Amino acid sequence: MTRQITINLDGQQFMLDLEFEQRDHSIVYHVTPNKHFSDQIPTGFEMIQHDTDKEGAPSYDASGLSEQGKLIAESISQQISLLPPQFKGGKPAEA
């Protein structure tokens, strides 16, 4: 499934697409870079939300990212962490 999110970067808002896939013990987010920062975030960039850390922000491999790319990745990760479970690919908590 694909979902659009908006991030704030240097006072500007940018939309980008996230495709997510549910795995056995995690959710993997495949980030489609926005045209404004496609040179900072590589195509196929992934973030992983482990089931053991549902409240935290997804993790990612920052190696190979520029300083600007790291800021963008952190902004994406934080925005994902703010989404309710049903909108970030997880399952809502059982009552």
TIBA-390379 format. One record per atom (N, C-alpha, C): residue number from 0; residue in three letters; atom name; x, y, z. Coordinates in Angstrom, 1 decimal. Layout:
BEGIN
+-----+-----+------+--------+--------+--------+
:   n : res : atom :     px :     py :     pz :
+-----+-----+------+--------+--------+--------+
: NUM : ALA :   CA :      X :      Y :      Z :
...
+-----+-----+------+--------+--------+--------+
***
This chain:
BEGIN
+-----+-----+------+--------+--------+--------+
:   n : res : atom :     px :     py :     pz :
+-----+-----+------+--------+--------+--------+
:   0 : MET :    N :    0.8 :   -1.2 :    0.0 :
:   0 : MET :   CA :    0.0 :    0.0 :    0.0 :
:   0 : MET :    C :    0.9 :    1.2 :    0.0 :
:   1 : THR :    N :    0.4 :    2.3 :   -0.6 :
:   1 : THR :   CA :    1.2 :    3.5 :   -0.7 :
:   1 : THR :    C :    0.4 :    4.6 :    0.0 :
:   2 : ARG :    N :    1.1 :    5.5 :    0.7 :
:   2 : ARG :   CA :    0.5 :    6.6 :    1.5 :
:   2 : ARG :    C :    1.4 :    7.8 :    1.3 :
:   3 : GLN :    N :    0.7 :    9.0 :    1.1 :
:   3 : GLN :   CA :    1.4 :   10.2 :    1.0 :
:   3 : GLN :    C :    1.6 :   10.8 :    2.4 :
:   4 : ILE :    N :    2.8 :   11.4 :    2.7 :
:   4 : ILE :   CA :    2.9 :   12.2 :    3.9 :
:   4 : ILE :    C :    3.6 :   13.5 :    3.5 :
:   5 : THR :    N :    3.4 :   14.4 :    4.4 :
:   5 : THR :   CA :    4.0 :   15.8 :    4.3 :
:   5 : THR :    C :    5.1 :   16.0 :    5.3 :
:   6 : ILE :    N :    6.2 :   16.5 :    4.9 :
:   6 : ILE :   CA :    7.3 :   16.8 :    5.9 :
:   6 : ILE :    C :    7.6 :   18.3 :    5.8 :
:   7 : ASN :    N :    8.1 :   18.9 :    6.9 :
:   7 : ASN :   CA :    8.5 :   20.2 :    7.0 :
:   7 : ASN :    C :   10.0 :   20.2 :    6.9 :
:   8 : LEU :    N :   10.6 :   21.0 :    6.0 :
:   8 : LEU :   CA :   12.0 :   21.1 :    5.8 :
:   8 : LEU :    C :   12.4 :   22.5 :    5.5 :
:   9 : ASP :    N :   13.2 :   23.1 :    6.4 :
:   9 : ASP :   CA :   13.6 :   24.5 :    6.3 :
:   9 : ASP :    C :   12.4 :   25.4 :    6.0 :
:  10 : GLY :    N :   11.3 :   25.2 :    6.8 :
:  10 : GLY :   CA :   10.1 :   26.1 :    6.7 :
:  10 : GLY :    C :    9.3 :   25.8 :    5.5 :
:  11 : GLN :    N :    9.6 :   24.8 :    4.7 :
:  11 : GLN :   CA :    8.7 :   24.5 :    3.5 :
:  11 : GLN :    C :    8.2 :   23.1 :    3.7 :
:  12 : GLN :    N :    7.0 :   22.9 :    3.1 :
:  12 : GLN :   CA :    6.4 :   21.6 :    3.2 :
:  12 : GLN :    C :    6.6 :   20.8 :    1.9 :
:  13 : PHE :    N :    6.9 :   19.5 :    2.0 :
:  13 : PHE :   CA :    7.1 :   18.7 :    0.8 :
:  13 : PHE :    C :    6.3 :   17.4 :    1.0 :
:  14 : MET :    N :    5.6 :   17.0 :    0.0 :
:  14 : MET :   CA :    4.9 :   15.7 :    0.0 :
:  14 : MET :    C :    5.8 :   14.6 :   -0.6 :
:  15 : LEU :    N :    5.6 :   13.4 :   -0.1 :
:  15 : LEU :   CA :    6.4 :   12.3 :   -0.7 :
:  15 : LEU :    C :    5.5 :   11.0 :   -0.5 :
:  16 : ASP :    N :    5.8 :   10.0 :   -1.2 :
:  16 : ASP :   CA :    5.1 :    8.7 :   -1.2 :
:  16 : ASP :    C :    5.9 :    7.7 :   -0.3 :
:  17 : LEU :    N :    5.1 :    7.0 :    0.5 :
:  17 : LEU :   CA :    5.7 :    5.9 :    1.2 :
:  17 : LEU :    C :    4.9 :    4.6 :    0.8 :
:  18 : GLU :    N :    5.7 :    3.6 :    0.5 :
:  18 : GLU :   CA :    5.0 :    2.3 :    0.2 :
:  18 : GLU :    C :    5.5 :    1.5 :    1.4 :
:  19 : PHE :    N :    4.5 :    0.8 :    2.0 :
:  19 : PHE :   CA :    4.9 :    0.0 :    3.2 :
:  19 : PHE :    C :    4.5 :   -1.5 :    3.0 :
:  20 : GLU :    N :    5.3 :   -2.3 :    3.6 :
:  20 : GLU :   CA :    5.1 :   -3.7 :    3.6 :
:  20 : GLU :    C :    5.2 :   -4.3 :    5.0 :
:  21 : GLN :    N :    4.2 :   -5.1 :    5.3 :
:  21 : GLN :   CA :    4.2 :   -5.8 :    6.6 :
:  21 : GLN :    C :    5.1 :   -7.0 :    6.5 :
:  22 : ARG :    N :    6.1 :   -7.1 :    7.4 :
:  22 : ARG :   CA :    6.9 :   -8.4 :    7.5 :
:  22 : ARG :    C :    6.6 :   -9.0 :    8.8 :
:  23 : ASP :    N :    7.2 :  -10.2 :    9.0 :
:  23 : ASP :   CA :    6.9 :  -10.9 :   10.2 :
:  23 : ASP :    C :    7.0 :  -10.1 :   11.5 :
:  24 : HIS :    N :    8.0 :   -9.4 :   11.7 :
:  24 : HIS :   CA :    8.2 :   -8.7 :   13.0 :
:  24 : HIS :    C :    8.6 :   -7.2 :   12.7 :
:  25 : SER :    N :    8.1 :   -6.6 :   11.6 :
:  25 : SER :   CA :    8.4 :   -5.2 :   11.3 :
:  25 : SER :    C :    7.6 :   -4.7 :   10.2 :
:  26 : ILE :    N :    7.6 :   -3.4 :   10.0 :
:  26 : ILE :   CA :    7.0 :   -2.8 :    8.9 :
:  26 : ILE :    C :    8.1 :   -2.1 :    8.2 :
:  27 : VAL :    N :    8.2 :   -2.3 :    6.8 :
:  27 : VAL :   CA :    9.3 :   -1.6 :    6.1 :
:  27 : VAL :    C :    8.6 :   -0.6 :    5.2 :
:  28 : TYR :    N :    9.2 :    0.7 :    5.3 :
:  28 : TYR :   CA :    8.7 :    1.8 :    4.5 :
:  28 : TYR :    C :    9.7 :    2.0 :    3.4 :
:  29 : HIS :    N :    9.2 :    2.0 :    2.2 :
:  29 : HIS :   CA :   10.0 :    2.3 :    1.0 :
:  29 : HIS :    C :    9.7 :    3.8 :    0.6 :
:  30 : VAL :    N :   10.7 :    4.6 :    0.7 :
:  30 : VAL :   CA :   10.5 :    6.1 :    0.5 :
:  30 : VAL :    C :   10.7 :    6.4 :   -1.0 :
:  31 : THR :    N :    9.8 :    7.0 :   -1.6 :
:  31 : THR :   CA :    9.9 :    7.6 :   -3.0 :
:  31 : THR :    C :   10.3 :    9.0 :   -2.8 :
:  32 : PRO :    N :   11.5 :    9.4 :   -3.2 :
:  32 : PRO :   CA :   12.0 :   10.8 :   -2.9 :
:  32 : PRO :    C :   11.2 :   11.8 :   -3.7 :
:  33 : ASN :    N :   11.0 :   12.9 :   -3.1 :
:  33 : ASN :   CA :   10.4 :   14.1 :   -3.8 :
:  33 : ASN :    C :   11.4 :   14.6 :   -4.8 :
:  34 : LYS :    N :   10.9 :   15.2 :   -5.9 :
:  34 : LYS :   CA :   11.8 :   15.7 :   -6.9 :
:  34 : LYS :    C :   12.8 :   16.8 :   -6.4 :
:  35 : HIS :    N :   12.4 :   17.5 :   -5.3 :
:  35 : HIS :   CA :   13.2 :   18.5 :   -4.7 :
:  35 : HIS :    C :   14.4 :   18.0 :   -3.9 :
:  36 : PHE :    N :   14.3 :   16.8 :   -3.5 :
:  36 : PHE :   CA :   15.4 :   16.2 :   -2.7 :
:  36 : PHE :    C :   15.8 :   14.8 :   -3.2 :
:  37 : SER :    N :   15.5 :   14.5 :   -4.4 :
:  37 : SER :   CA :   15.9 :   13.2 :   -5.0 :
:  37 : SER :    C :   17.4 :   12.9 :   -5.0 :
:  38 : ASP :    N :   18.2 :   14.0 :   -5.0 :
:  38 : ASP :   CA :   19.6 :   13.8 :   -5.0 :
:  38 : ASP :    C :   20.1 :   13.6 :   -3.6 :
:  39 : GLN :    N :   19.3 :   13.8 :   -2.6 :
:  39 : GLN :   CA :   19.7 :   13.6 :   -1.2 :
:  39 : GLN :    C :   19.3 :   12.3 :   -0.6 :
:  40 : ILE :    N :   18.2 :   11.7 :   -1.1 :
:  40 : ILE :   CA :   17.6 :   10.5 :   -0.6 :
:  40 : ILE :    C :   17.6 :    9.5 :   -1.8 :
:  41 : PRO :    N :   18.3 :    8.4 :   -1.7 :
:  41 : PRO :   CA :   18.4 :    7.5 :   -2.8 :
:  41 : PRO :    C :   17.0 :    6.8 :   -3.1 :
:  42 : THR :    N :   16.8 :    6.4 :   -4.4 :
:  42 : THR :   CA :   15.7 :    5.7 :   -4.7 :
:  42 : THR :    C :   15.7 :    4.3 :   -4.0 :
:  43 : GLY :    N :   14.6 :    3.9 :   -3.5 :
:  43 : GLY :   CA :   14.6 :    2.6 :   -2.7 :
:  43 : GLY :    C :   15.0 :    2.7 :   -1.3 :
:  44 : PHE :    N :   15.2 :    4.0 :   -0.8 :
:  44 : PHE :   CA :   15.5 :    4.2 :    0.6 :
:  44 : PHE :    C :   14.5 :    3.6 :    1.5 :
:  45 : GLU :    N :   14.9 :    2.8 :    2.5 :
:  45 : GLU :   CA :   14.0 :    2.1 :    3.4 :
:  45 : GLU :    C :   14.2 :    2.5 :    4.9 :
:  46 : MET :    N :   13.0 :    2.5 :    5.5 :
:  46 : MET :   CA :   13.0 :    2.7 :    7.0 :
:  46 : MET :    C :   12.3 :    1.5 :    7.6 :
:  47 : ILE :    N :   12.7 :    1.1 :    8.8 :
:  47 : ILE :   CA :   12.1 :   -0.1 :    9.4 :
:  47 : ILE :    C :   11.6 :    0.2 :   10.7 :
:  48 : GLN :    N :   10.3 :   -0.2 :   11.0 :
:  48 : GLN :   CA :    9.7 :   -0.1 :   12.3 :
:  48 : GLN :    C :    9.5 :   -1.5 :   12.8 :
:  49 : HIS :    N :   10.3 :   -1.8 :   13.8 :
:  49 : HIS :   CA :   10.2 :   -3.1 :   14.4 :
:  49 : HIS :    C :    9.0 :   -3.2 :   15.4 :
:  50 : ASP :    N :    8.4 :   -4.4 :   15.4 :
:  50 : ASP :   CA :    7.3 :   -4.6 :   16.3 :
:  50 : ASP :    C :    7.6 :   -4.4 :   17.8 :
:  51 : THR :    N :    8.9 :   -4.5 :   18.1 :
:  51 : THR :   CA :    9.3 :   -4.4 :   19.5 :
:  51 : THR :    C :    9.4 :   -2.9 :   19.9 :
:  52 : ASP :    N :    9.3 :   -2.0 :   18.9 :
:  52 : ASP :   CA :    9.4 :   -0.5 :   19.2 :
:  52 : ASP :    C :    8.3 :    0.2 :   18.4 :
:  53 : LYS :    N :    7.1 :   -0.1 :   18.7 :
:  53 : LYS :   CA :    6.0 :    0.5 :   18.0 :
:  53 : LYS :    C :    5.8 :    2.0 :   18.3 :
:  54 : GLU :    N :    6.2 :    2.4 :   19.4 :
:  54 : GLU :   CA :    6.0 :    3.8 :   19.8 :
:  54 : GLU :    C :    7.1 :    4.7 :   19.3 :
:  55 : GLY :    N :    8.3 :    4.2 :   19.0 :
:  55 : GLY :   CA :    9.4 :    5.0 :   18.5 :
:  55 : GLY :    C :    9.3 :    5.3 :   17.0 :
:  56 : ALA :    N :   10.3 :    6.0 :   16.5 :
:  56 : ALA :   CA :   10.4 :    6.4 :   15.1 :
:  56 : ALA :    C :   11.1 :    5.2 :   14.4 :
:  57 : PRO :    N :   10.8 :    5.0 :   13.1 :
:  57 : PRO :   CA :   11.4 :    4.0 :   12.3 :
:  57 : PRO :    C :   12.9 :    4.3 :   12.2 :
:  58 : SER :    N :   13.7 :    3.2 :   12.1 :
:  58 : SER :   CA :   15.1 :    3.3 :   12.0 :
:  58 : SER :    C :   15.5 :    3.2 :   10.5 :
:  59 : TYR :    N :   16.7 :    3.7 :   10.2 :
:  59 : TYR :   CA :   17.2 :    3.7 :    8.8 :
:  59 : TYR :    C :   18.7 :    3.7 :    8.8 :
:  60 : ASP :    N :   19.3 :    3.3 :    7.7 :
:  60 : ASP :   CA :   20.7 :    3.3 :    7.5 :
:  60 : ASP :    C :   21.1 :    4.7 :    6.9 :
:  61 : ALA :    N :   21.8 :    5.5 :    7.8 :
:  61 : ALA :   CA :   22.2 :    6.8 :    7.3 :
:  61 : ALA :    C :   23.5 :    6.9 :    6.6 :
:  62 : SER :    N :   24.2 :    5.7 :    6.5 :
:  62 : SER :   CA :   25.5 :    5.7 :    5.8 :
:  62 : SER :    C :   25.2 :    6.1 :    4.3 :
:  63 : GLY :    N :   26.1 :    6.9 :    3.8 :
:  63 : GLY :   CA :   25.9 :    7.3 :    2.4 :
:  63 : GLY :    C :   25.0 :    8.5 :    2.2 :
:  64 : LEU :    N :   24.4 :    9.0 :    3.3 :
:  64 : LEU :   CA :   23.5 :   10.2 :    3.1 :
:  64 : LEU :    C :   24.4 :   11.4 :    3.4 :
:  65 : SER :    N :   24.1 :   12.5 :    2.7 :
:  65 : SER :   CA :   24.7 :   13.8 :    3.0 :
:  65 : SER :    C :   24.1 :   14.3 :    4.3 :
:  66 : GLU :    N :   24.7 :   15.4 :    4.8 :
:  66 : GLU :   CA :   24.1 :   16.0 :    6.0 :
:  66 : GLU :    C :   22.6 :   16.4 :    5.8 :
:  67 : GLN :    N :   22.4 :   17.0 :    4.6 :
:  67 : GLN :   CA :   21.0 :   17.4 :    4.2 :
:  67 : GLN :    C :   20.1 :   16.1 :    4.1 :
:  68 : GLY :    N :   20.7 :   15.0 :    3.5 :
:  68 : GLY :   CA :   19.9 :   13.8 :    3.4 :
:  68 : GLY :    C :   19.6 :   13.2 :    4.8 :
:  69 : LYS :    N :   20.5 :   13.4 :    5.8 :
:  69 : LYS :   CA :   20.2 :   12.9 :    7.1 :
:  69 : LYS :    C :   19.1 :   13.7 :    7.8 :
:  70 : LEU :    N :   19.0 :   15.0 :    7.5 :
:  70 : LEU :   CA :   18.0 :   15.8 :    8.0 :
:  70 : LEU :    C :   16.6 :   15.5 :    7.4 :
:  71 : ILE :    N :   16.6 :   15.2 :    6.1 :
:  71 : ILE :   CA :   15.4 :   14.8 :    5.4 :
:  71 : ILE :    C :   14.9 :   13.4 :    6.0 :
:  72 : ALA :    N :   15.8 :   12.5 :    6.1 :
:  72 : ALA :   CA :   15.5 :   11.2 :    6.6 :
:  72 : ALA :    C :   14.9 :   11.2 :    8.0 :
:  73 : GLU :    N :   15.5 :   12.1 :    8.9 :
:  73 : GLU :   CA :   15.1 :   12.2 :   10.2 :
:  73 : GLU :    C :   13.7 :   12.8 :   10.3 :
:  74 : SER :    N :   13.4 :   13.8 :    9.4 :
:  74 : SER :   CA :   12.1 :   14.4 :    9.3 :
:  74 : SER :    C :   11.0 :   13.4 :    8.8 :
:  75 : ILE :    N :   11.4 :   12.6 :    7.9 :
:  75 : ILE :   CA :   10.5 :   11.5 :    7.4 :
:  75 : ILE :    C :   10.2 :   10.5 :    8.6 :
:  76 : SER :    N :   11.2 :   10.1 :    9.2 :
:  76 : SER :   CA :   11.1 :    9.2 :   10.3 :
:  76 : SER :    C :   10.2 :    9.7 :   11.4 :
:  77 : GLN :    N :   10.4 :   11.0 :   11.8 :
:  77 : GLN :   CA :    9.6 :   11.6 :   12.8 :
:  77 : GLN :    C :    8.1 :   11.7 :   12.4 :
:  78 : GLN :    N :    7.9 :   12.1 :   11.1 :
:  78 : GLN :   CA :    6.5 :   12.2 :   10.6 :
:  78 : GLN :    C :    5.8 :   10.8 :   10.7 :
:  79 : ILE :    N :    6.5 :    9.8 :   10.3 :
:  79 : ILE :   CA :    5.9 :    8.4 :   10.4 :
:  79 : ILE :    C :    5.5 :    8.1 :   11.8 :
:  80 : SER :    N :    6.4 :    8.4 :   12.7 :
:  80 : SER :   CA :    6.2 :    8.1 :   14.1 :
:  80 : SER :    C :    4.9 :    8.8 :   14.7 :
:  81 : LEU :    N :    4.5 :    9.9 :   14.1 :
:  81 : LEU :   CA :    3.3 :   10.6 :   14.5 :
:  81 : LEU :    C :    2.0 :   10.0 :   14.0 :
:  82 : LEU :    N :    2.1 :    9.2 :   13.0 :
:  82 : LEU :   CA :    0.9 :    8.6 :   12.4 :
:  82 : LEU :    C :    0.2 :    7.6 :   13.3 :
:  83 : PRO :    N :   -1.1 :    7.5 :   13.4 :
:  83 : PRO :   CA :   -1.8 :    6.5 :   14.2 :
:  83 : PRO :    C :   -1.5 :    5.1 :   13.5 :
:  84 : PRO :    N :   -1.5 :    4.0 :   14.3 :
:  84 : PRO :   CA :   -1.2 :    2.7 :   13.7 :
:  84 : PRO :    C :   -1.9 :    2.3 :   12.4 :
:  85 : GLN :    N :   -3.2 :    2.6 :   12.3 :
:  85 : GLN :   CA :   -3.9 :    2.2 :   11.1 :
:  85 : GLN :    C :   -3.4 :    3.0 :    9.9 :
:  86 : PHE :    N :   -2.7 :    4.1 :   10.0 :
:  86 : PHE :   CA :   -2.3 :    4.8 :    8.9 :
:  86 : PHE :    C :   -0.8 :    4.6 :    8.6 :
:  87 : LYS :    N :   -0.1 :    3.9 :    9.5 :
:  87 : LYS :   CA :    1.3 :    3.7 :    9.2 :
:  87 : LYS :    C :    1.6 :    2.2 :    8.9 :
:  88 : GLY :    N :    0.6 :    1.5 :    8.6 :
:  88 : GLY :   CA :    0.8 :    0.1 :    8.1 :
:  88 : GLY :    C :    0.7 :   -0.9 :    9.2 :
:  89 : GLY :    N :    0.6 :   -0.5 :   10.5 :
:  89 : GLY :   CA :    0.5 :   -1.4 :   11.6 :
:  89 : GLY :    C :   -1.0 :   -1.7 :   11.8 :
:  90 : LYS :    N :   -1.2 :   -2.5 :   12.9 :
:  90 : LYS :   CA :   -2.6 :   -2.8 :   13.2 :
:  90 : LYS :    C :   -2.9 :   -2.0 :   14.5 :
:  91 : PRO :    N :   -4.1 :   -1.5 :   14.6 :
:  91 : PRO :   CA :   -4.5 :   -0.8 :   15.9 :
:  91 : PRO :    C :   -4.4 :   -1.7 :   17.1 :
:  92 : ALA :    N :   -4.1 :   -1.2 :   18.2 :
:  92 : ALA :   CA :   -4.0 :   -1.9 :   19.4 :
:  92 : ALA :    C :   -5.4 :   -2.5 :   19.7 :
:  93 : GLU :    N :   -5.4 :   -3.7 :   20.2 :
:  93 : GLU :   CA :   -6.7 :   -4.4 :   20.6 :
:  93 : GLU :    C :   -7.2 :   -3.8 :   21.9 :
:  94 : ALA :    N :   -8.5 :   -3.6 :   22.0 :
:  94 : ALA :   CA :   -9.0 :   -3.1 :   23.3 :
:  94 : ALA :    C :   -9.3 :   -4.1 :   24.3 :
+-----+-----+------+--------+--------+--------+
***
